[in-house]
């Protein structure tokens, strides 16, 4: 695309002010952000059929296209070569000698020809958006490919792209922010089986200004690439070697967990973790559900199983070899019935002894939401706060979807537990979870206890976004017939309590289609809509929404699932 110096526009604006030529009396200033460069022009902007129209002479001078008009035909030139021909009022055009079609044609009004910016730039691979009286013309991401150390980012528009980079730790990531770029599908991922790179993810990071973020997550350490700019393309070459010793450079032997036993002695429940050699570990605790975990450094499991169902106070089950960002750590997780547990460790040469004190009966009865109360309910709700960590989800200014999702999910989990439900929440803070991580977490729980198949549901909490700021309302998504009863119950409750429900959608949603229990995504509203955004950030509205979700859950478990 050819673009002339903006200085010529200043002369044209002065000419308009003096003569008021073509534009009539309704003049207004419009700021244009053209691939990151900004200029302010004076024009009579028109919006027709979702297209942005400005007078043809102003378009020509602003964007550097020489043109001529013969009767009702308009001809554009680049370097004295004709490349675009259009007839006023018709969608069919000629572009670089080939037939093409505009979404909206050139229009003529009061002897003024108005040019459709959105339609024209769509043909060239760009998108046009009008936000807050700023007209953004941005490139469009068309695809991301990776092969043996080379990442290729393709853009539809044939222009060079500006970008920023940064390195992040925990996990190690190289981040590339593509400036003035839009990704229509909002987010994507390159599937990898690579010795160096764990994943490559890309998504719309911000809107107005438009930034697409590409995140390359490494397995061990960040390696910065050599970046080449080409027209319509970025090529990232990482200093990696394949097929040689570099893929096997991690030669250090891991300590192996060779056995794990447990037994009850007096008033303690003792676990013995036996390793092949000396070891180093750290311990931590996480709530909801309460669990103590041990990370053993430079270790791996040699066991043939990944979990043991204990179901003996205070330990419910033990998970071994839980997936971690750092592949050099082996995590052993002890899920407990309460968050008040007394435990001690003893370390021998190659054995870690973990002792849990068994609570007395009176202690067990005094706990709120005790095991007995939970077992009497037998209903389980999995809550999945969408996105998290390096995946922010939809963004509007400083507002990120992942934060709204987590806040609502934590409140929903707390209220459900207070009502006696067993609740598993997939993340309790701002961490990254892949879709496969989410599926694995749920299916592991279900496989440990087949009763969960008949007594569990999954609710995934999300916040929506759209390129049009007019779109608003709640959407409920599901993947199969198994979930129809739950969907109907939720929609009925929302509709009868004054919520704006836009639609229920059945589709091939990755997580929902891979778990064997009734599952829904609740898109609580559109962050890009002023009304929805105000509601989503309002505590009272969040509480009302949560209360109605719980009402739907209760109705479903009481019999709504059979409707």
C-alpha positions as CSV (number, residue, x, y, z in Angstrom):
1,X,0.0,0.0,0.0
2,X,1.3,3.5,-0.9
3,X,0.9,6.3,1.6
4,X,2.0,9.9,1.0
5,X,3.4,12.4,3.5
6,X,0.7,13.7,5.9
7,X,1.9,17.3,5.4
8,X,-0.1,17.6,2.2
9,X,-3.3,17.0,4.2
10,X,-2.7,20.3,6.1
11,X,-2.8,22.3,2.9
12,X,-6.0,20.5,1.9
13,X,-7.6,21.2,5.3
14,X,-6.9,24.9,4.9
15,X,-8.3,24.8,1.4
16,X,-11.5,23.3,2.8
17,X,-11.8,25.9,5.5
18,X,-11.5,28.8,3.1
19,X,-13.7,27.5,0.3
20,X,-15.9,25.0,2.2
21,X,-15.5,23.0,-1.1
22,X,-17.6,19.8,-1.4
23,X,-18.1,19.1,2.3
24,X,-21.0,21.6,2.8
25,X,-21.6,23.1,6.2
26,X,-21.4,20.0,8.5
27,X,-17.7,19.9,9.1
28,X,-16.1,17.9,11.9
29,X,-12.6,16.8,12.8
30,X,-11.7,13.1,12.6
31,X,-8.4,11.6,13.8
32,X,-7.1,8.8,11.7
33,X,-4.7,6.2,13.0
34,X,-3.2,4.6,9.9
35,X,-1.1,1.6,10.9
36,X,0.1,3.6,13.9
37,X,0.6,7.0,12.2
38,X,-1.9,9.6,13.2
39,X,-3.4,12.7,11.4
40,X,-6.5,14.8,12.0
41,X,-8.6,15.8,9.1
42,X,-11.8,17.9,8.6
43,X,-14.6,16.1,6.9
44,X,-18.2,15.2,6.7
45,X,-17.9,11.6,7.8
46,X,-20.8,9.3,6.9
47,X,-21.6,5.8,8.2
48,X,-23.8,3.7,5.8
49,X,-24.4,0.0,6.1
50,X,-21.6,-0.3,8.7
51,X,-19.1,1.3,6.3
52,X,-17.2,4.5,6.8
53,X,-17.5,7.0,3.9
54,X,-15.4,10.1,3.3
55,X,-15.3,12.4,0.2
56,X,-13.2,10.9,-2.6
57,X,-10.9,14.0,-3.0
58,X,-10.1,13.9,0.7
59,X,-9.5,10.1,0.6
60,X,-7.1,10.5,-2.3
61,X,-5.1,13.3,-0.7
62,X,-5.0,11.7,2.8
63,X,-3.9,8.3,1.7
64,X,-1.8,9.2,-1.3
65,X,-3.8,7.6,-4.1
66,X,-3.9,9.5,-7.4
67,X,-7.2,9.2,-9.1
68,X,-9.2,10.5,-12.0
69,X,-13.0,10.4,-12.5
70,X,-14.5,9.9,-16.0
71,X,-18.3,10.1,-15.9
72,X,-19.3,7.5,-13.2
73,X,-16.0,5.6,-13.2
74,X,-13.2,6.2,-10.8
75,X,-9.6,5.1,-11.6
76,X,-6.8,4.8,-9.0
77,X,-3.1,4.8,-9.8
78,X,0.2,3.7,-8.1
79,X,3.4,4.8,-9.8
80,X,1.4,5.9,-12.8
81,X,0.0,2.3,-13.1
82,X,-3.8,1.8,-12.9
83,X,-4.6,-0.7,-10.2
84,X,-8.2,0.0,-9.1
85,X,-11.3,0.7,-11.2
86,X,-14.8,1.2,-9.7
87,X,-18.2,2.4,-11.0
88,X,-20.2,4.6,-8.7
89,X,-23.1,2.6,-7.2
90,X,-21.7,-0.8,-8.2
91,X,-19.9,-3.4,-6.1
92,X,-18.0,-5.1,-8.9
93,X,-14.5,-3.6,-9.3
94,X,-11.2,-4.3,-10.9
95,X,-8.2,-4.7,-8.5
96,X,-4.7,-5.1,-10.1
97,X,-6.4,-6.4,-13.2
98,X,-8.5,-9.0,-11.5
99,X,-12.3,-9.0,-10.8
100,X,-13.2,-8.2,-7.1
101,X,-16.2,-6.9,-5.2
102,X,-16.7,-4.3,-2.6
103,X,-19.0,-4.9,0.3
104,X,-20.4,-1.4,-0.2
105,X,-20.0,0.6,-3.4
106,X,-18.9,4.2,-4.1
107,X,-21.8,6.6,-3.6
108,X,-22.7,10.0,-5.0
109,X,-24.7,12.6,-3.1
110,X,-25.2,16.3,-4.1
111,X,-22.4,16.0,-6.7
112,X,-20.0,14.6,-4.1
113,X,-18.5,11.1,-4.5
114,X,-18.1,9.4,-1.2
115,X,-15.6,6.6,-0.9
116,X,-16.2,3.4,1.3
117,X,-13.1,3.1,3.4
118,X,-14.0,-0.2,5.1
119,X,-14.9,-2.0,1.9
120,X,-11.8,-0.8,0.0
121,X,-9.3,-1.7,2.7
122,X,-11.0,-5.1,3.2
123,X,-9.9,-5.9,-0.4
124,X,-6.4,-5.0,0.5
125,X,-6.3,-7.1,3.6
126,X,-6.9,-4.4,6.2
127,X,-9.7,-3.5,8.6
128,X,-11.3,-0.2,9.5
129,X,-12.8,0.6,12.9
130,X,-14.3,3.8,14.2
131,X,-13.8,4.1,18.0
132,X,-14.2,7.2,20.1
133,X,-13.9,9.5,17.1
134,X,-10.7,7.8,16.0
135,X,-10.6,6.0,12.7
136,X,-8.3,3.0,13.0
137,X,-6.9,1.3,9.8
138,X,-5.2,-1.9,10.9
139,X,-3.6,-4.9,9.4
140,X,-5.2,-8.3,9.8
141,X,-3.5,-11.4,11.1
142,X,-4.1,-14.3,8.7
143,X,-2.0,-17.1,10.3
144,X,0.9,-18.3,12.5
145,X,3.1,-21.2,11.6
146,X,6.1,-22.8,13.3
147,X,8.6,-25.3,12.0
148,X,12.0,-26.3,13.6
149,X,13.0,-23.0,15.1
150,X,11.2,-20.7,12.6
151,X,8.0,-18.9,13.5
152,X,6.2,-17.2,10.6
153,X,3.5,-14.6,11.2
154,X,1.4,-13.8,8.1
155,X,-0.6,-10.7,7.6
156,X,-3.3,-10.0,5.0
157,X,-2.2,-6.5,4.2
158,X,1.1,-6.1,2.4
159,X,2.8,-3.7,4.7
160,X,5.6,-3.9,7.2
161,X,4.4,-4.2,10.8
162,X,5.7,-2.6,14.0
163,X,6.1,-4.6,17.1
164,X,7.4,-4.6,20.7
165,X,9.0,-7.5,22.6
166,X,9.5,-8.5,26.2
167,X,10.7,-11.5,28.2
168,X,8.7,-13.0,31.1
169,X,9.6,-15.5,33.7
170,X,7.7,-18.3,35.6
171,X,7.1,-19.8,33.1
172,X,9.8,-18.5,30.6
173,X,8.1,-16.7,27.7
174,X,9.0,-14.5,24.8
175,X,6.2,-12.0,24.0
176,X,5.7,-10.3,20.7
177,X,3.1,-7.5,20.5
178,X,2.1,-6.7,17.0
179,X,1.0,-3.1,16.7
180,X,-2.0,-2.0,14.6
181,X,-3.1,-5.6,14.0
182,X,-6.4,-7.3,14.5
183,X,-7.1,-11.0,14.8
184,X,-10.7,-11.6,13.8
185,X,-10.9,-15.0,15.6
186,X,-9.7,-13.4,18.8
187,X,-7.3,-16.2,19.9
188,X,-5.5,-19.2,18.5
189,X,-2.7,-21.6,19.3
190,X,-0.1,-23.5,17.4
191,X,-0.1,-27.2,18.3
192,X,3.4,-28.4,19.1
193,X,5.5,-31.4,19.9
194,X,8.8,-29.6,20.3
195,X,11.8,-30.3,22.6
196,X,12.3,-26.6,23.3
197,X,9.0,-24.8,23.0
198,X,6.0,-25.7,25.1
199,X,3.3,-23.7,23.3
200,X,2.7,-20.7,20.9
201,X,-0.5,-18.7,21.7
202,X,-1.8,-15.6,20.0
203,X,-4.8,-13.4,20.8
204,X,-6.2,-9.9,20.6
205,X,-4.5,-8.2,23.5
206,X,-6.0,-4.7,23.2
207,X,-8.6,-2.9,21.1
208,X,-8.3,0.8,20.2
209,X,-5.3,0.7,19.9
210,X,-5.3,-2.7,18.3
211,X,-2.5,-5.0,19.5
212,X,-2.2,-8.8,18.8
213,X,0.0,-10.6,21.4
214,X,2.0,-13.7,20.4
215,X,3.4,-15.7,23.4
216,X,6.1,-18.3,22.9
217,X,6.4,-20.3,26.0
218,X,9.7,-22.3,26.4
219,X,10.2,-25.4,28.4
220,X,13.4,-24.2,30.1
221,X,14.6,-20.8,29.2
222,X,13.8,-17.9,26.9
223,X,15.7,-17.8,23.6
224,X,15.4,-14.5,21.8
225,X,14.9,-14.8,18.0
226,X,16.3,-12.9,15.1
227,X,13.3,-11.1,13.6
228,X,13.0,-10.3,9.9
229,X,10.4,-7.8,8.5
230,X,8.9,-8.5,5.1
231,X,5.8,-7.1,3.4
232,X,2.9,-8.8,5.1
233,X,5.1,-11.1,7.1
234,X,7.3,-11.4,10.2
235,X,9.8,-14.2,10.4
236,X,11.2,-15.2,13.8
237,X,14.3,-17.4,13.8
238,X,15.2,-18.9,17.1
239,X,18.7,-20.1,17.9
240,X,17.7,-23.8,18.1
241,X,19.2,-26.9,16.6
242,X,17.2,-30.0,15.9
243,X,18.2,-33.6,15.4
244,X,21.5,-33.3,17.4
245,X,22.8,-33.4,20.9
246,X,21.0,-30.1,21.7
247,X,17.7,-32.0,22.0
248,X,19.3,-34.2,24.6
249,X,21.3,-31.6,26.5
250,X,19.4,-32.3,29.7
251,X,21.6,-35.2,30.6
252,X,21.2,-34.9,34.4
253,X,19.6,-37.9,36.0
254,X,16.3,-37.4,37.7
255,X,15.6,-38.7,41.2
256,X,12.8,-41.3,40.8
257,X,9.8,-41.8,43.1
258,X,9.9,-45.6,43.2
259,X,7.2,-46.3,45.8
260,X,4.6,-44.8,48.0
261,X,2.8,-46.5,50.9
262,X,0.5,-45.4,53.7
263,X,-0.8,-46.8,56.9
264,X,-2.7,-45.7,60.0
265,X,-0.8,-45.7,63.3
266,X,-2.3,-44.6,66.6
267,X,-3.7,-41.1,65.9
268,X,-1.7,-40.4,62.7
269,X,-2.0,-41.2,59.0
270,X,1.5,-41.8,57.7
271,X,2.7,-41.7,54.1
272,X,6.1,-42.9,53.0
273,X,7.5,-41.6,49.7
274,X,10.5,-43.6,48.7
275,X,13.0,-42.2,46.2
276,X,15.9,-43.7,44.3
277,X,18.4,-41.2,45.8
278,X,18.6,-38.1,48.1
279,X,16.1,-35.4,47.2
280,X,15.1,-31.8,47.9
281,X,11.5,-30.6,48.3
282,X,9.3,-27.6,49.1
283,X,5.8,-27.6,50.7
284,X,2.8,-25.3,50.2
285,X,-0.9,-25.1,50.7
286,X,-3.8,-24.1,48.5
287,X,-7.5,-23.7,49.5
288,X,-10.7,-24.6,47.6
289,X,-10.4,-27.5,47.7
290,X,-7.9,-27.6,50.6
291,X,-4.7,-29.4,49.5
292,X,-1.1,-29.6,50.6
293,X,1.5,-30.2,47.9
294,X,5.1,-31.1,47.8
295,X,7.4,-30.2,44.9
296,X,10.4,-32.5,44.6
297,X,13.2,-30.9,42.6
298,X,14.8,-32.8,39.7
299,X,12.5,-35.7,40.2
300,X,10.0,-37.9,38.2
301,X,7.6,-40.6,39.1
302,X,8.4,-44.3,38.3
303,X,4.9,-45.4,39.6
304,X,2.4,-46.9,37.3
305,X,-0.5,-45.0,38.9
306,X,-1.1,-41.2,39.2
307,X,-3.6,-41.1,42.1
308,X,-4.7,-43.0,45.2
309,X,-8.1,-42.6,46.8
310,X,-7.5,-42.6,50.6
311,X,-10.9,-41.4,52.0
312,X,-9.6,-41.5,55.5
313,X,-9.7,-38.4,57.7
314,X,-8.0,-36.0,57.1
315,X,-6.9,-37.1,53.6
316,X,-9.3,-37.6,50.7
317,X,-6.9,-38.6,47.9
318,X,-3.3,-38.2,46.7
319,X,-2.3,-37.2,43.2
320,X,1.2,-38.0,41.9
321,X,3.0,-36.3,39.0
322,X,0.6,-33.4,38.5
323,X,1.6,-31.4,35.4
324,X,3.7,-28.4,36.1
325,X,5.1,-25.5,34.1
326,X,8.6,-26.5,35.3
327,X,9.1,-30.1,34.0
328,X,12.0,-30.7,36.4
329,X,9.7,-30.8,39.4
330,X,7.6,-33.7,40.6
331,X,4.4,-32.6,42.5
332,X,2.7,-34.8,45.0
333,X,-0.7,-33.4,46.2
334,X,-2.6,-34.4,49.3
335,X,-6.3,-33.3,49.1
336,X,-7.7,-32.9,52.6
337,X,-11.3,-32.6,53.8
338,X,-10.6,-29.4,55.7
339,X,-8.0,-26.6,55.6
340,X,-7.1,-27.1,59.3
341,X,-4.7,-30.0,59.3
342,X,-1.8,-30.9,61.5
343,X,1.0,-32.6,59.7
344,X,4.7,-33.1,60.1
345,X,7.6,-34.4,57.9
346,X,10.6,-36.6,58.6
347,X,13.4,-37.0,56.1
348,X,15.6,-40.0,55.8
349,X,18.3,-40.7,53.2
350,X,15.9,-41.5,50.4
351,X,12.4,-41.4,52.1
352,X,10.0,-38.6,53.0
353,X,7.6,-39.5,55.8
354,X,4.5,-37.3,56.0
355,X,2.3,-37.7,59.0
356,X,-1.3,-36.3,59.2
357,X,-2.9,-36.2,62.7
358,X,-6.3,-37.9,62.5
359,X,-8.9,-35.5,64.0
360,X,-11.0,-36.6,66.9
361,X,-14.7,-37.1,66.3
362,X,-15.7,-33.9,68.1
363,X,-13.3,-31.9,65.9
364,X,-14.9,-33.4,62.8
365,X,-18.4,-32.5,63.9
366,X,-17.5,-29.0,64.7
367,X,-16.2,-28.0,61.3
368,X,-18.6,-26.0,59.1
369,X,-19.4,-27.8,55.8
370,X,-17.8,-31.0,57.2
371,X,-17.3,-34.1,55.3
372,X,-20.5,-35.6,56.7
373,X,-22.5,-32.6,55.4
374,X,-20.9,-32.7,52.0
375,X,-21.5,-36.4,51.7
376,X,-25.2,-35.9,52.4
377,X,-25.5,-33.6,49.4
378,X,-23.4,-35.7,47.0
379,X,-23.7,-32.9,44.4
380,X,-20.5,-31.5,42.9
381,X,-19.9,-28.3,40.9
382,X,-16.8,-27.8,38.8
383,X,-16.1,-24.0,38.3
384,X,-13.8,-23.0,35.5
385,X,-12.8,-19.3,35.6
386,X,-12.0,-18.7,31.9
387,X,-8.5,-17.6,30.7
388,X,-5.8,-16.5,33.3
389,X,-2.1,-15.9,33.5
390,X,-0.6,-15.1,30.1
391,X,-4.1,-15.4,28.5
392,X,-6.0,-12.3,29.5
393,X,-9.1,-13.1,27.4
394,X,-11.1,-10.1,26.1
395,X,-9.6,-6.6,26.9
396,X,-11.2,-3.2,27.1
397,X,-8.7,-0.5,28.2
398,X,-7.3,-1.7,31.5
399,X,-10.1,-4.1,32.0
400,X,-9.3,-7.8,31.4
401,X,-11.7,-10.6,31.1
402,X,-9.6,-13.0,33.2
403,X,-9.9,-10.8,36.3
404,X,-13.7,-10.5,36.0
405,X,-14.0,-14.3,35.5
406,X,-11.9,-15.1,38.5
407,X,-13.7,-12.6,40.8
408,X,-17.2,-14.0,39.9
409,X,-16.0,-17.6,40.1
410,X,-14.5,-17.2,43.5
411,X,-17.7,-15.7,44.9
412,X,-19.8,-18.4,43.2
413,X,-17.6,-21.1,44.7
414,X,-17.9,-19.7,48.2
415,X,-21.7,-19.4,48.0
416,X,-22.1,-22.9,46.7
417,X,-19.9,-24.3,49.4
418,X,-21.9,-22.5,52.0
419,X,-24.9,-24.3,50.7
420,X,-23.2,-27.7,51.1
421,X,-22.1,-28.4,47.6
422,X,-18.7,-30.0,46.8
423,X,-16.9,-27.4,44.7
424,X,-13.7,-27.8,42.6
425,X,-12.5,-24.5,41.2
426,X,-9.9,-24.9,38.4
427,X,-7.9,-21.8,39.3
428,X,-8.0,-19.6,42.4
429,X,-5.5,-17.0,41.2
430,X,-4.0,-15.5,38.1
431,X,-2.3,-18.6,36.6
432,X,-2.1,-20.0,33.1
433,X,-4.2,-23.1,32.4
434,X,-4.3,-24.7,29.0
435,X,-7.6,-26.2,27.7
436,X,-6.0,-29.7,28.1
437,X,-5.1,-28.9,31.7
438,X,-8.7,-28.1,32.4
439,X,-10.0,-31.2,30.7
440,X,-7.5,-33.4,32.5
441,X,-8.3,-31.9,35.9
442,X,-12.0,-32.6,35.6
443,X,-11.7,-36.1,34.1
444,X,-9.2,-37.2,36.8
445,X,-11.7,-36.3,39.5
446,X,-14.5,-38.1,37.8
447,X,-12.4,-41.2,37.1
448,X,-11.6,-41.5,40.8
449,X,-15.2,-41.7,41.7
450,X,-17.7,-42.8,39.1
451,X,-20.5,-41.4,41.3
452,X,-19.5,-38.0,40.0
453,X,-20.7,-38.9,36.6
454,X,-24.3,-38.7,37.8
455,X,-23.9,-35.9,40.4
456,X,-21.6,-33.3,38.8
457,X,-21.9,-30.3,36.5
458,X,-19.3,-27.9,35.0
459,X,-19.9,-24.2,34.9
460,X,-17.3,-22.2,33.0
461,X,-17.4,-18.4,33.6
462,X,-16.5,-16.1,30.8
463,X,-16.9,-12.5,29.6
464,X,-17.7,-11.8,26.0
465,X,-16.5,-9.3,23.4
466,X,-17.6,-8.2,19.9
467,X,-16.2,-5.8,17.3
468,X,-19.5,-4.0,17.4
469,X,-20.1,-2.1,20.6
470,X,-23.9,-2.5,20.2
471,X,-23.9,-6.2,20.9
472,X,-24.8,-7.1,24.5
473,X,-26.5,-9.7,26.7
474,X,-25.7,-13.1,28.3
475,X,-24.9,-16.1,26.2
476,X,-25.0,-19.7,27.4
477,X,-22.9,-22.2,25.4
478,X,-23.0,-26.0,25.4
479,X,-21.6,-28.9,23.4
480,X,-24.0,-31.8,23.5
481,X,-27.5,-33.1,24.3
482,X,-26.3,-34.1,27.8
483,X,-26.2,-30.4,28.8
484,X,-29.5,-29.3,27.3
485,X,-31.4,-29.6,30.6
486,X,-28.9,-27.5,32.4
487,X,-28.9,-24.9,29.7
488,X,-32.7,-24.6,29.7
489,X,-32.8,-24.3,33.4
490,X,-30.2,-21.5,33.4
491,X,-31.8,-19.6,30.6
492,X,-35.3,-19.9,32.1
493,X,-34.0,-18.5,35.5
494,X,-32.2,-15.6,33.8
495,X,-35.2,-14.7,31.6
496,X,-37.6,-14.7,34.5
497,X,-35.4,-12.4,36.5
498,X,-34.9,-9.5,34.1
499,X,-31.5,-10.5,32.7
500,X,-30.9,-9.8,29.0
501,X,-30.2,-13.2,27.4
502,X,-28.9,-12.9,23.9
503,X,-28.9,-16.6,22.9
504,X,-28.0,-20.2,23.8
505,X,-25.3,-21.7,21.5
506,X,-24.6,-25.3,20.7
507,X,-21.1,-25.8,19.3
508,X,-17.8,-27.8,19.4
509,X,-16.4,-26.1,22.5
510,X,-13.1,-27.7,23.4
511,X,-13.5,-28.3,27.1
512,X,-17.3,-28.9,27.2
513,X,-17.1,-31.6,24.5
514,X,-14.3,-33.5,26.3
515,X,-15.9,-34.0,29.8
516,X,-18.7,-36.6,30.4
517,X,-20.9,-34.4,32.6
518,X,-23.4,-31.6,31.9
519,X,-21.3,-28.5,31.1
520,X,-22.0,-24.9,30.1
521,X,-20.1,-21.7,29.4
522,X,-21.8,-18.7,30.8
523,X,-20.7,-15.6,28.9
524,X,-21.9,-13.0,31.4
525,X,-22.0,-10.0,29.1
526,X,-20.0,-8.1,26.5
527,X,-17.0,-6.1,27.8
528,X,-17.2,-4.1,24.6
529,X,-20.7,-2.8,25.3
530,X,-21.0,0.2,27.7
531,X,-24.1,-1.1,29.5
532,X,-22.8,-4.7,29.9
533,X,-19.4,-3.5,31.0
534,X,-20.8,-1.2,33.7
535,X,-22.9,-4.2,35.0
536,X,-20.0,-6.6,34.9
537,X,-17.9,-4.3,37.1
538,X,-20.7,-3.7,39.6
539,X,-20.6,-5.8,42.8
540,X,-24.3,-5.8,43.3
541,X,-24.9,-7.0,39.7
542,X,-22.3,-9.7,40.2
543,X,-24.0,-10.9,43.3
544,X,-27.4,-11.0,41.7
545,X,-26.0,-12.9,38.7
546,X,-24.3,-15.4,41.0
547,X,-27.5,-15.9,43.1
548,X,-29.4,-16.7,40.0
549,X,-26.8,-19.2,38.8
550,X,-27.0,-20.9,42.1
551,X,-30.8,-20.9,41.9
552,X,-30.5,-22.6,38.5
553,X,-28.1,-25.2,39.9
554,X,-30.4,-26.0,42.7
555,X,-33.4,-26.3,40.4
556,X,-31.4,-28.5,38.0
557,X,-30.3,-30.9,40.7
558,X,-33.8,-31.0,42.2
559,X,-35.2,-32.3,38.9
560,X,-34.7,-29.8,36.2
561,X,-32.2,-32.1,34.5
562,X,-35.1,-34.5,33.7
563,X,-37.1,-31.9,31.9
